[in-house]
Amino acid sequence: MSRLYEKCIELLAGADIQFRRSNRLDVCVVLNHNIALVFLPASDIPSFVGKGDVDLGITGHDVVLEAQMEGLVTEVARLGFGKCSLQVQVPESSSVKTVEDLAGKRVVSSFRNLSKQYFDTFDDRLQLTGDKKTKIEYVGGSVEAACALGLADGIVDLVESGDTMRAAGLHAIATLLTTEAVLIKSTTPKRPHVAPLIDKVASRIAGVIAATKYVVCQYNISRDKLAAAIQITPGRRAPTISPLEEDSWVGVSVMIEKKNSALIMDDLVKAGAEDILIFNLNNCRV
């Protein structure tokens, strides 16, 4: 079970989409909504959604572009996981230092369309035509082995941490794009009557994603220091401020970005806040 699959299952659970998937079955019925889930290879999802056969899909932004379906699908939300970069890579020992050096040579990738579009611009600029154009070959897996096997002078492949790239003796010389998992829907849906359900599911998923990015920060502070504290925690719209039994003090509740929470707590302490608490969110609508 891949990490991306697990992330998708967590996302569905957070959106209260309940289902049981039998072994080896790629279709299952949701228990608490009039929805069927279809489990497909990521590369097939843009086509199924774009043609309206599936109403919502989760796949990679890069997969949508490689399938050349960006005109037929709409990206509803970026989901914040599966982040990586599609990069041009060559052997560390190679004399190739730039994409211009690689143009006209052999390139292997599982992203044939994106690679061709990218290298076509260099071929045109360098006036490479016919047999002198960059030769893009497709392989479905283990792309990083192509150079060592003598099949390519460079590759175009996804890089997350870079560990696999470095282990294969490769390094990146250019980045085509950055990508992550996205929620997509058809630009021209076949079933307009299910649009409210599509919007409901999309809203729930967006709420789950937002809940991973934000936390609730609560603290007490004296009224004379409140203005400075609000500058630190302005909230998405405005903080909630409640009077305390002690007239000169108030309680503040506000959403803040999780990634900045430690720094914000430090700044609140300096501003005179006390009893600072952070609460994680399971779900929200923002």
MIDOSE-1310 file (N, C-alpha, C; in nm, 2 decimals, decimal comma, always signed):
residues 286
msrl	+0,08/-0,12/+0,00/+0,00/+0,00/+0,00/+0,09/+0,12/+0,00; +0,07/+0,21/-0,10/+0,16/+0,32/-0,11/+0,12/+0,43/-0,01; +0,21/+0,52/+0,01/+0,19/+0,63/+0,11/+0,07/+0,72/+0,05; +0,07/+0,74/-0,08/-0,03/+0,83/-0,14/-0,17/+0,77/-0,12
yekc	-0,18/+0,63/-0,14/-0,30/+0,56/-0,12/-0,35/+0,58/+0,03; -0,26/+0,57/+0,12/-0,29/+0,58/+0,26/-0,34/+0,72/+0,29; -0,27/+0,82/+0,23/-0,32/+0,96/+0,25/-0,46/+0,98/+0,20; -0,49/+0,92/+0,08/-0,62/+0,94/+0,03/-0,73/+0,87/+0,12
iell	-0,69/+0,76/+0,17/-0,79/+0,69/+0,26/-0,81/+0,77/+0,39; -0,70/+0,83/+0,44/-0,72/+0,92/+0,56/-0,81/+1,04/+0,52; -0,79/+1,09/+0,40/-0,87/+1,21/+0,36/-1,02/+1,17/+0,35; -1,05/+1,06/+0,29/-1,19/+1,02/+0,29/-1,25/+0,99/+0,42
agad	-1,17/+0,94/+0,51/-1,21/+0,91/+0,65/-1,24/+1,04/+0,72; -1,16/+1,14/+0,70/-1,18/+1,27/+0,76/-1,30/+1,34/+0,71; -1,34/+1,31/+0,58/-1,45/+1,37/+0,52/-1,58/+1,29/+0,55; -1,57/+1,19/+0,64/-1,68/+1,10/+0,68/-1,74/+1,03/+0,56
iqfr	-1,65/+0,98/+0,47/-1,70/+0,90/+0,36/-1,66/+0,75/+0,40; -1,77/+0,68/+0,44/-1,75/+0,55/+0,50/-1,77/+0,44/+0,40; -1,67/+0,35/+0,39/-1,68/+0,24/+0,30/-1,60/+0,12/+0,34; -1,63/+0,00/+0,29/-1,55/-0,12/+0,30/-1,52/-0,17/+0,17
rsnr	-1,39/-0,18/+0,14/-1,34/-0,23/+0,02/-1,30/-0,38/+0,03; -1,36/-0,46/-0,05/-1,33/-0,60/-0,05/-1,20/-0,62/-0,13; -1,13/-0,73/-0,09/-1,00/-0,76/-0,16/-1,02/-0,77/-0,31; -0,93/-0,71/-0,38/-0,92/-0,73/-0,53/-1,03/-0,66/-0,60
ldvc	-1,12/-0,59/-0,53/-1,23/-0,52/-0,60/-1,19/-0,37/-0,61; -1,21/-0,31/-0,73/-1,17/-0,17/-0,75/-1,29/-0,08/-0,74; -1,40/-0,13/-0,71/-1,52/-0,05/-0,69/-1,59/-0,08/-0,56; -1,63/+0,01/-0,49/-1,71/-0,01/-0,36/-1,81/+0,10/-0,34
vvln	-1,91/+0,07/-0,27/-2,02/+0,16/-0,25/-2,00/+0,23/-0,11; -2,02/+0,36/-0,10/-2,01/+0,43/+0,02/-2,13/+0,40/+0,11; -2,11/+0,38/+0,24/-2,22/+0,33/+0,32/-2,31/+0,45/+0,36; -2,26/+0,57/+0,37/-2,34/+0,68/+0,42/-2,37/+0,79/+0,32
hnia	-2,34/+0,76/+0,20/-2,38/+0,86/+0,09/-2,40/+0,78/-0,04; -2,47/+0,85/-0,13/-2,50/+0,78/-0,26/-2,38/+0,80/-0,35; -2,27/+0,73/-0,32/-2,15/+0,75/-0,39/-2,08/+0,61/-0,41; -2,02/+0,59/-0,52/-1,94/+0,47/-0,55/-1,80/+0,52/-0,56
lvfl	-1,71/+0,45/-0,50/-1,56/+0,48/-0,51/-1,50/+0,39/-0,61; -1,42/+0,44/-0,70/-1,35/+0,36/-0,80/-1,20/+0,38/-0,78; -1,13/+0,27/-0,76/-0,98/+0,28/-0,74/-0,91/+0,25/-0,87; -0,84/+0,35/-0,92/-0,78/+0,34/-1,05/-0,63/+0,38/-1,04
pasd	-0,55/+0,34/-1,14/-0,41/+0,39/-1,14/-0,42/+0,54/-1,16; -0,32/+0,61/-1,10/-0,32/+0,76/-1,10/-0,32/+0,81/-1,24; -0,25/+0,74/-1,33/-0,24/+0,79/-1,47/-0,38/+0,78/-1,55; -0,47/+0,70/-1,50/-0,60/+0,68/-1,57/-0,70/+0,78/-1,52
ipsf	-0,68/+0,84/-1,40/-0,78/+0,92/-1,33/-0,82/+1,05/-1,41; -0,72/+1,12/-1,47/-0,76/+1,24/-1,54/-0,85/+1,21/-1,66; -0,83/+1,10/-1,73/-0,91/+1,07/-1,84/-1,06/+1,03/-1,80; -1,07/+0,95/-1,69/-1,20/+0,91/-1,64/-1,28/+1,04/-1,60
vgkg	-1,21/+1,13/-1,53/-1,28/+1,25/-1,47/-1,31/+1,34/-1,59; -1,21/+1,36/-1,68/-1,23/+1,46/-1,79/-1,34/+1,42/-1,88; -1,36/+1,29/-1,90/-1,47/+1,25/-1,99/-1,60/+1,24/-1,91; -1,60/+1,27/-1,78/-1,73/+1,27/-1,71/-1,77/+1,14/-1,66
dvdl	-1,69/+1,03/-1,67/-1,73/+0,90/-1,63/-1,72/+0,89/-1,47; -1,62/+0,97/-1,42/-1,61/+0,98/-1,27/-1,62/+1,13/-1,24; -1,69/+1,16/-1,13/-1,72/+1,30/-1,10/-1,61/+1,37/-1,03; -1,54/+1,30/-0,94/-1,43/+1,36/-0,86/-1,31/+1,26/-0,86
gitg	-1,19/+1,31/-0,86/-1,08/+1,23/-0,86/-0,96/+1,29/-0,78; -0,87/+1,20/-0,73/-0,75/+1,24/-0,67/-0,63/+1,19/-0,74; -0,55/+1,27/-0,79/-0,43/+1,23/-0,87/-0,32/+1,33/-0,85; -0,22/+1,32/-0,93/-0,11/+1,42/-0,92/-0,13/+1,53/-1,03
hdvv	-0,09/+1,66/-0,99/-0,10/+1,77/-1,08/-0,01/+1,73/-1,21; +0,10/+1,67/-1,19/+0,18/+1,62/-1,30/+0,11/+1,52/-1,39; +0,03/+1,44/-1,33/-0,04/+1,33/-1,41/-0,14/+1,40/-1,50; -0,21/+1,50/-1,45/-0,31/+1,57/-1,53/-0,24/+1,64/-1,65
leaq	-0,13/+1,70/-1,63/-0,05/+1,76/-1,74/+0,00/+1,66/-1,84; +0,05/+1,55/-1,79/+0,11/+1,45/-1,88/+0,00/+1,38/-1,96; -0,12/+1,37/-1,90/-0,24/+1,31/-1,98/-0,30/+1,41/-2,07; -0,25/+1,54/-2,07/-0,30/+1,65/-2,15/-0,45/+1,67/-2,14
megl	-0,49/+1,66/-2,01/-0,64/+1,67/-1,98/-0,67/+1,80/-1,91; -0,57/+1,90/-1,90/-0,60/+2,02/-1,82/-0,71/+2,10/-1,88; -0,75/+2,08/-2,00/-0,86/+2,15/-2,06/-1,00/+2,09/-2,03; -0,99/+1,96/-1,98/-1,11/+1,89/-1,95/-1,14/+1,87/-1,81
vtev	-1,04/+1,90/-1,72/-1,06/+1,88/-1,58/-1,03/+2,02/-1,51; -1,10/+2,04/-1,40/-1,07/+2,15/-1,31/-1,01/+2,11/-1,18; -0,90/+2,17/-1,14/-0,84/+2,14/-1,01/-0,92/+2,21/-0,90; -0,99/+2,14/-0,82/-1,07/+2,19/-0,72/-0,98/+2,24/-0,60
arlg	-0,88/+2,16/-0,57/-0,80/+2,19/-0,45/-0,66/+2,12/-0,46; -0,56/+2,18/-0,42/-0,43/+2,12/-0,40/-0,43/+2,06/-0,26; -0,39/+1,93/-0,24/-0,42/+1,86/-0,12/-0,30/+1,86/-0,02; -0,18/+1,91/-0,06/-0,08/+1,93/+0,04/+0,01/+1,80/+0,06
fgkc	-0,02/+1,69/-0,01/+0,07/+1,58/+0,01/+0,11/+1,53/-0,13; +0,21/+1,44/-0,13/+0,27/+1,39/-0,26/+0,35/+1,50/-0,33; +0,41/+1,59/-0,25/+0,48/+1,70/-0,31/+0,62/+1,65/-0,37; +0,65/+1,69/-0,49/+0,78/+1,65/-0,55/+0,80/+1,74/-0,67
slqv	+0,91/+1,72/-0,74/+0,95/+1,80/-0,85/+0,98/+1,71/-0,97; +0,94/+1,75/-1,09/+0,98/+1,67/-1,21/+1,11/+1,74/-1,26; +1,22/+1,66/-1,26/+1,35/+1,72/-1,29/+1,42/+1,65/-1,40; +1,50/+1,73/-1,47/+1,60/+1,67/-1,57/+1,72/+1,63/-1,49
qvpe	+1,76/+1,50/-1,51/+1,88/+1,45/-1,43/+1,98/+1,39/-1,52; +2,11/+1,40/-1,49/+2,22/+1,34/-1,56/+2,32/+1,28/-1,47; +2,40/+1,19/-1,51/+2,50/+1,13/-1,42/+2,60/+1,23/-1,37; +2,64/+1,22/-1,25/+2,74/+1,31/-1,19/+2,87/+1,31/-1,27
sssv	+2,90/+1,20/-1,33/+3,03/+1,20/-1,41/+3,01/+1,25/-1,55; +2,89/+1,28/-1,59/+2,86/+1,32/-1,73/+2,92/+1,46/-1,76; +2,96/+1,48/-1,89/+3,00/+1,61/-1,93/+2,89/+1,71/-1,95; +2,76/+1,65/-1,95/+2,64/+1,73/-1,96/+2,62/+1,81/-1,84
ktve	+2,62/+1,95/-1,85/+2,60/+2,03/-1,73/+2,47/+2,11/-1,74; +2,42/+2,13/-1,86/+2,30/+2,21/-1,88/+2,20/+2,14/-1,97; +2,08/+2,19/-1,97/+1,98/+2,13/-2,06/+2,02/+2,15/-2,20; +2,08/+2,26/-2,23/+2,13/+2,28/-2,37/+2,23/+2,18/-2,41
dlag	+2,31/+2,13/-2,32/+2,41/+2,03/-2,35/+2,34/+1,89/-2,38; +2,23/+1,87/-2,31/+2,15/+1,74/-2,32/+2,07/+1,74/-2,45; +2,03/+1,86/-2,49/+1,94/+1,87/-2,61/+2,01/+1,80/-2,73; +1,93/+1,72/-2,80/+1,98/+1,64/-2,92/+2,03/+1,50/-2,88
krvv	+2,03/+1,48/-2,75/+2,08/+1,34/-2,70/+1,96/+1,26/-2,67; +1,99/+1,15/-2,60/+1,88/+1,05/-2,56/+1,83/+1,08/-2,42; +1,70/+1,09/-2,40/+1,64/+1,12/-2,27/+1,53/+1,01/-2,25; +1,53/+0,95/-2,13/+1,43/+0,85/-2,10/+1,34/+0,90/-1,99
ssfr	+1,21/+0,88/-2,00/+1,12/+0,93/-1,89/+0,99/+0,85/-1,90; +0,92/+0,85/-1,79/+0,78/+0,80/-1,79/+0,68/+0,91/-1,82; +0,74/+1,03/-1,83/+0,66/+1,15/-1,87/+0,69/+1,19/-2,01; +0,65/+1,12/-2,11/+0,69/+1,14/-2,24/+0,64/+1,27/-2,30
nlsk	+0,51/+1,30/-2,27/+0,45/+1,43/-2,32/+0,52/+1,55/-2,26; +0,53/+1,55/-2,13/+0,59/+1,67/-2,07/+0,74/+1,69/-2,11; +0,81/+1,57/-2,12/+0,95/+1,58/-2,16/+0,96/+1,63/-2,30; +0,87/+1,58/-2,39/+0,88/+1,63/-2,53/+0,85/+1,78/-2,54
qyfd	+0,75/+1,82/-2,47/+0,71/+1,97/-2,47/+0,83/+2,05/-2,42; +0,90/+2,00/-2,32/+1,01/+2,08/-2,26/+1,13/+2,08/-2,35; +1,16/+1,97/-2,41/+1,28/+1,97/-2,49/+1,26/+2,02/-2,63; +1,13/+2,02/-2,68/+1,10/+2,09/-2,81/+1,14/+2,23/-2,81
tfdd	+1,12/+2,30/-2,69/+1,16/+2,44/-2,69/+1,31/+2,46/-2,70; +1,39/+2,37/-2,65/+1,54/+2,38/-2,66/+1,58/+2,34/-2,80; +1,51/+2,24/-2,86/+1,55/+2,20/-2,99/+1,52/+2,31/-3,09; +1,41/+2,38/-3,07/+1,37/+2,49/-3,16/+1,48/+2,60/-3,15
rlql	+1,51/+2,63/-3,02/+1,61/+2,74/-2,99/+1,74/+2,71/-3,05; +1,78/+2,58/-3,05/+1,91/+2,54/-3,10/+1,91/+2,50/-3,24; +1,79/+2,51/-3,30/+1,76/+2,48/-3,44/+1,80/+2,33/-3,47; +1,76/+2,24/-3,38/+1,78/+2,10/-3,40/+1,66/+2,04/-3,47
tgdk	+1,68/+1,98/-3,58/+1,57/+1,92/-3,66/+1,60/+1,78/-3,70; +1,49/+1,70/-3,74/+1,51/+1,57/-3,79/+1,58/+1,48/-3,69; +1,68/+1,40/-3,73/+1,75/+1,31/-3,64/+1,83/+1,38/-3,54; +1,85/+1,51/-3,55/+1,93/+1,58/-3,45/+1,85/+1,63/-3,33
ktki	+1,71/+1,61/-3,34/+1,63/+1,65/-3,23/+1,65/+1,56/-3,11; +1,61/+1,60/-2,99/+1,62/+1,52/-2,87/+1,53/+1,40/-2,88; +1,59/+1,28/-2,85/+1,51/+1,16/-2,86/+1,46/+1,12/-2,73; +1,32/+1,13/-2,71/+1,25/+1,09/-2,59/+1,20/+0,95/-2,60
eyvg	+1,25/+0,87/-2,50/+1,21/+0,73/-2,50/+1,13/+0,71/-2,37; +1,02/+0,63/-2,38/+0,93/+0,60/-2,26/+0,98/+0,47/-2,19; +0,98/+0,48/-2,06/+0,99/+0,36/-1,98/+0,89/+0,37/-1,86; +0,84/+0,27/-1,82/+0,73/+0,28/-1,71/+0,78/+0,28/-1,57
gsve	+0,90/+0,23/-1,55/+0,96/+0,23/-1,41/+1,11/+0,22/-1,41; +1,17/+0,24/-1,29/+1,31/+0,23/-1,28/+1,38/+0,32/-1,38; +1,33/+0,44/-1,39/+1,38/+0,54/-1,49/+1,53/+0,57/-1,45; +1,56/+0,58/-1,32/+1,69/+0,62/-1,28/+1,80/+0,53/-1,32
aaca	+1,76/+0,40/-1,36/+1,86/+0,31/-1,41/+1,90/+0,32/-1,55; +1,83/+0,40/-1,63/+1,85/+0,41/-1,77/+1,99/+0,46/-1,81; +2,04/+0,56/-1,74/+2,18/+0,61/-1,77/+2,28/+0,50/-1,75; +2,27/+0,44/-1,63/+2,37/+0,33/-1,59/+2,37/+0,22/-1,69
lgla	+2,25/+0,19/-1,75/+2,24/+0,08/-1,84/+2,28/+0,12/-1,99; +2,31/+0,25/-2,00/+2,35/+0,29/-2,14/+2,24/+0,32/-2,23; +2,11/+0,33/-2,17/+2,00/+0,36/-2,25/+1,97/+0,51/-2,28; +2,03/+0,59/-2,19/+2,00/+0,73/-2,20/+2,12/+0,82/-2,16
dgiv	+2,13/+0,94/-2,21/+2,22/+1,04/-2,16/+2,17/+1,12/-2,04; +2,04/+1,12/-2,03/+1,97/+1,19/-1,92/+1,83/+1,14/-1,90; +1,77/+1,17/-1,79/+1,63/+1,13/-1,77/+1,55/+1,25/-1,72; +1,42/+1,23/-1,73/+1,33/+1,32/-1,66/+1,24/+1,24/-1,57
dlve	+1,25/+1,27/-1,44/+1,18/+1,19/-1,34/+1,14/+1,27/-1,22; +1,05/+1,22/-1,14/+1,00/+1,28/-1,02/+1,11/+1,27/-0,91; +1,13/+1,37/-0,83/+1,22/+1,37/-0,72/+1,15/+1,42/-0,60; +1,15/+1,34/-0,49/+1,09/+1,38/-0,36/+1,20/+1,43/-0,27
sgdt	+1,27/+1,33/-0,21/+1,38/+1,36/-0,12/+1,51/+1,37/-0,20; +1,52/+1,31/-0,31/+1,65/+1,31/-0,39/+1,74/+1,19/-0,35; +1,70/+1,10/-0,26/+1,78/+0,99/-0,21/+1,80/+0,89/-0,33; +1,69/+0,86/-0,40/+1,70/+0,76/-0,51/+1,79/+0,82/-0,62
mraa	+1,77/+0,95/-0,65/+1,85/+1,01/-0,75/+2,00/+1,00/-0,72; +2,04/+1,04/-0,60/+2,18/+1,04/-0,56/+2,23/+0,89/-0,55; +2,15/+0,80/-0,51/+2,19/+0,66/-0,50/+2,23/+0,61/-0,64; +2,16/+0,66/-0,74/+2,18/+0,62/-0,88/+2,30/+0,70/-0,95
glha	+2,36/+0,78/-0,87/+2,47/+0,86/-0,92/+2,43/+0,97/-1,01; +2,31/+1,03/-0,99/+2,25/+1,13/-1,08/+2,24/+1,26/-1,00; +2,23/+1,37/-1,07/+2,20/+1,50/-1,01/+2,11/+1,58/-1,11; +2,04/+1,67/-1,05/+1,94/+1,75/-1,13/+2,01/+1,87/-1,19
iatl	+1,97/+1,90/-1,32/+2,02/+2,02/-1,39/+1,91/+2,12/-1,42; +1,78/+2,07/-1,41/+1,67/+2,16/-1,43/+1,54/+2,10/-1,37; +1,45/+2,19/-1,34/+1,32/+2,15/-1,29/+1,21/+2,19/-1,39; +1,13/+2,09/-1,44/+1,02/+2,12/-1,53/+0,90/+2,18/-1,45
ltte	+0,87/+2,12/-1,34/+0,75/+2,17/-1,26/+0,76/+2,11/-1,12; +0,69/+2,17/-1,03/+0,66/+2,11/-0,90/+0,52/+2,07/-0,89; +0,50/+1,96/-0,82/+0,36/+1,90/-0,82/+0,33/+1,84/-0,69; +0,20/+1,81/-0,67/+0,14/+1,75/-0,55/+0,01/+1,69/-0,59
avli	-0,05/+1,61/-0,49/-0,18/+1,56/-0,52/-0,29/+1,67/-0,53; -0,38/+1,65/-0,62/-0,49/+1,74/-0,64/-0,62/+1,67/-0,65; -0,73/+1,75/-0,61/-0,86/+1,70/-0,62/-0,92/+1,76/-0,75; -0,97/+1,68/-0,85/-1,01/+1,73/-0,98/-1,16/+1,69/-1,00
kstt	-1,22/+1,77/-1,08/-1,36/+1,74/-1,13/-1,36/+1,77/-1,28; -1,47/+1,72/-1,35/-1,48/+1,74/-1,49/-1,52/+1,88/-1,52; -1,47/+1,94/-1,62/-1,50/+2,08/-1,66/-1,65/+2,08/-1,72; -1,68/+1,97/-1,78/-1,82/+1,95/-1,84/-1,88/+1,82/-1,79
pkrp	-1,93/+1,82/-1,67/-1,98/+1,70/-1,61/-2,10/+1,64/-1,69; -2,11/+1,51/-1,69/-2,22/+1,44/-1,75/-2,35/+1,44/-1,67; -2,33/+1,45/-1,54/-2,45/+1,44/-1,45/-2,46/+1,57/-1,36; -2,52/+1,67/-1,42/-2,53/+1,80/-1,35/-2,62/+1,79/-1,22
hvap	-2,71/+1,69/-1,22/-2,79/+1,67/-1,10/-2,72/+1,63/-0,98; -2,60/+1,58/-0,99/-2,52/+1,54/-0,87/-2,42/+1,65/-0,83; -2,43/+1,77/-0,89/-2,34/+1,88/-0,86/-2,35/+1,91/-0,71; -2,46/+1,92/-0,64/-2,47/+1,95/-0,50/-2,39/+1,85/-0,42
lidk	-2,39/+1,72/-0,45/-2,32/+1,62/-0,38/-2,17/+1,63/-0,41; -2,13/+1,66/-0,53/-1,99/+1,69/-0,56/-1,94/+1,80/-0,48; -2,01/+1,91/-0,48/-1,97/+2,03/-0,40/-1,96/+2,00/-0,25; -2,05/+1,91/-0,20/-2,05/+1,88/-0,06/-1,92/+1,80/-0,03
vasr	-1,89/+1,70/-0,11/-1,77/+1,62/-0,09/-1,64/+1,70/-0,10; -1,64/+1,79/-0,21/-1,52/+1,88/-0,23/-1,50/+1,97/-0,11; -1,61/+2,02/-0,05/-1,61/+2,11/+0,06/-1,55/+2,04/+0,19; -1,60/+1,91/+0,20/-1,55/+1,83/+0,32/-1,40/+1,80/+0,31
iagv	-1,36/+1,77/+0,19/-1,22/+1,74/+0,17/-1,13/+1,86/+0,19; -1,18/+1,98/+0,14/-1,11/+2,10/+0,16/-1,10/+2,13/+0,31; -1,21/+2,10/+0,39/-1,21/+2,12/+0,53/-1,10/+2,04/+0,60; -1,09/+1,91/+0,55/-0,99/+1,82/+0,61/-0,85/+1,88/+0,59
iaat	-0,83/+1,92/+0,46/-0,70/+1,98/+0,43/-0,67/+2,10/+0,51; -0,76/+2,19/+0,52/-0,74/+2,31/+0,60/-0,71/+2,28/+0,75; -0,77/+2,17/+0,80/-0,75/+2,13/+0,94/-0,61/+2,09/+0,96; -0,54/+2,04/+0,86/-0,40/+2,00/+0,87/-0,31/+2,12/+0,87
kyvv	-0,36/+2,23/+0,82/-0,27/+2,35/+0,81/-0,29/+2,45/+0,92; -0,40/+2,44/+1,00/-0,43/+2,54/+1,10/-0,44/+2,47/+1,24; -0,42/+2,54/+1,34/-0,45/+2,50/+1,48/-0,53/+2,62/+1,54; -0,59/+2,59/+1,66/-0,66/+2,70/+1,73/-0,56/+2,74/+1,85
cqyn	-0,54/+2,86/+1,86/-0,45/+2,92/+1,97/-0,54/+3,00/+2,06; -0,53/+2,96/+2,19/-0,61/+3,04/+2,29/-0,51/+3,09/+2,40; -0,54/+3,21/+2,44/-0,45/+3,27/+2,55/-0,53/+3,38/+2,62; -0,48/+3,41/+2,74/-0,53/+3,52/+2,82/-0,43/+3,64/+2,81
isrd	-0,48/+3,76/+2,81/-0,39/+3,88/+2,81/-0,46/+4,00/+2,87; -0,39/+4,09/+2,92/-0,45/+4,21/+2,98/-0,49/+4,30/+2,86; -0,59/+4,38/+2,89/-0,65/+4,46/+2,78/-0,55/+4,56/+2,73; -0,46/+4,61/+2,81/-0,37/+4,71/+2,77/-0,26/+4,66/+2,67
klaa	-0,25/+4,52/+2,67/-0,15/+4,46/+2,58/-0,22/+4,39/+2,46; -0,36/+4,40/+2,45/-0,43/+4,32/+2,36/-0,40/+4,36/+2,21; -0,38/+4,49/+2,19/-0,36/+4,54/+2,05/-0,23/+4,48/+1,99; -0,13/+4,47/+2,08/+0,00/+4,41/+2,03/-0,02/+4,26/+2,00
aiqi	-0,10/+4,19/+2,09/-0,12/+4,05/+2,07/-0,20/+4,02/+1,94; -0,29/+4,11/+1,91/-0,37/+4,09/+1,79/-0,29/+4,11/+1,66; -0,18/+4,19/+1,67/-0,09/+4,21/+1,56/-0,02/+4,07/+1,54; +0,00/+4,00/+1,64/+0,07/+3,87/+1,63/-0,03/+3,76/+1,58
tpgr	-0,15/+3,77/+1,63/-0,25/+3,67/+1,59/-0,38/+3,73/+1,54; -0,37/+3,79/+1,41/-0,49/+3,85/+1,36/-0,60/+3,76/+1,32; -0,57/+3,63/+1,30/-0,67/+3,53/+1,26/-0,70/+3,54/+1,12; -0,79/+3,45/+1,07/-0,83/+3,45/+0,93/-0,92/+3,57/+0,90
rapt	-1,01/+3,60/+0,99/-1,09/+3,71/+0,97/-1,07/+3,81/+1,09; -1,08/+3,76/+1,21/-1,06/+3,84/+1,33/-1,06/+3,74/+1,45; -0,98/+3,77/+1,55/-0,98/+3,68/+1,67/-1,11/+3,69/+1,75; -1,15/+3,59/+1,82/-1,26/+3,59/+1,91/-1,21/+3,64/+2,05
ispl	-1,27/+3,74/+2,10/-1,22/+3,80/+2,23/-1,33/+3,79/+2,33; -1,30/+3,73/+2,44/-1,40/+3,71/+2,55/-1,36/+3,78/+2,68; -1,45/+3,85/+2,75/-1,41/+3,91/+2,88/-1,39/+3,80/+2,98; -1,30/+3,82/+3,07/-1,27/+3,73/+3,19/-1,33/+3,79/+3,31
eeds	-1,34/+3,71/+3,42/-1,39/+3,76/+3,54/-1,31/+3,88/+3,60; -1,19/+3,88/+3,57/-1,10/+3,99/+3,61/-1,11/+4,09/+3,50; -1,17/+4,21/+3,53/-1,21/+4,31/+3,43/-1,10/+4,35/+3,33; -0,98/+4,35/+3,38/-0,87/+4,41/+3,30/-0,81/+4,30/+3,21
wvgv	-0,86/+4,18/+3,20/-0,81/+4,07/+3,12/-0,92/+4,02/+3,03; -0,87/+3,96/+2,91/-0,96/+3,90/+2,82/-0,90/+3,77/+2,77; -0,98/+3,68/+2,72/-0,94/+3,56/+2,66/-0,95/+3,57/+2,51; -0,85/+3,52/+2,44/-0,85/+3,53/+2,29/-0,84/+3,39/+2,23
svmi	-0,92/+3,36/+2,13/-0,92/+3,24/+2,06/-0,91/+3,27/+1,91; -0,81/+3,21/+1,84/-0,78/+3,25/+1,70/-0,72/+3,13/+1,63; -0,75/+3,12/+1,50/-0,68/+3,02/+1,41/-0,54/+3,07/+1,37; -0,44/+2,99/+1,38/-0,31/+3,03/+1,33/-0,26/+2,91/+1,24
ekkn	-0,16/+2,94/+1,16/-0,10/+2,83/+1,08/-0,01/+2,74/+1,17; -0,03/+2,61/+1,15/+0,04/+2,52/+1,24/+0,19/+2,53/+1,22; +0,24/+2,56/+1,10/+0,38/+2,56/+1,08/+0,45/+2,68/+1,15; +0,37/+2,78/+1,19/+0,42/+2,90/+1,26/+0,39/+2,90/+1,41
sali	+0,32/+2,79/+1,46/+0,27/+2,80/+1,59/+0,37/+2,82/+1,70; +0,49/+2,76/+1,69/+0,59/+2,77/+1,79/+0,64/+2,92/+1,80; +0,67/+2,98/+1,68/+0,72/+3,11/+1,68/+0,61/+3,21/+1,73; +0,48/+3,18/+1,70/+0,38/+3,27/+1,74/+0,36/+3,26/+1,90
mddl	+0,38/+3,14/+1,95/+0,37/+3,13/+2,10/+0,48/+3,21/+2,16; +0,60/+3,20/+2,10/+0,72/+3,28/+2,16/+0,68/+3,42/+2,16; +0,63/+3,47/+2,05/+0,60/+3,62/+2,04/+0,49/+3,66/+2,13; +0,39/+3,57/+2,16/+0,28/+3,60/+2,25/+0,34/+3,61/+2,39
vkag	+0,43/+3,52/+2,43/+0,49/+3,53/+2,56/+0,56/+3,67/+2,58; +0,63/+3,71/+2,47/+0,70/+3,84/+2,48/+0,60/+3,96/+2,49; +0,48/+3,94/+2,43/+0,38/+4,04/+2,43/+0,31/+4,05/+2,57; +0,33/+3,95/+2,65/+0,26/+3,94/+2,78/+0,14/+3,85/+2,79
aedi	+0,12/+3,76/+2,69/+0,01/+3,67/+2,70/+0,05/+3,56/+2,80; -0,06/+3,50/+2,86/-0,04/+3,39/+2,96/-0,14/+3,28/+2,92; -0,11/+3,16/+2,98/-0,20/+3,04/+2,96/-0,22/+3,01/+2,81; -0,12/+3,01/+2,74/-0,13/+2,99/+2,59/-0,14/+2,84/+2,56
lifn	-0,25/+2,81/+2,49/-0,28/+2,67/+2,45/-0,30/+2,66/+2,30; -0,26/+2,54/+2,25/-0,27/+2,51/+2,11/-0,36/+2,38/+2,10; -0,46/+2,39/+2,01/-0,55/+2,27/+1,99/-0,55/+2,24/+1,84; -0,53/+2,11/+1,82/-0,53/+2,06/+1,68/-0,68/+2,05/+1,63
lnnc	-0,70/+2,06/+1,50/-0,83/+2,05/+1,44/-0,84/+1,92/+1,37; -0,96/+1,86/+1,38/-0,99/+1,73/+1,31/-1,05/+1,77/+1,17; -1,13/+1,87/+1,17/-1,20/+1,92/+1,05/-1,24/+2,06/+1,07; -1,27/+2,13/+0,96/-1,32/+2,26/+0,97/-1,38/+2,30/+0,84
rv	-1,44/+2,42/+0,83/-1,49/+2,48/+0,71/-1,44/+2,63/+0,71; -1,35/+2,66/+0,62/-1,30/+2,80/+0,63/-1,30/+2,86/+0,48
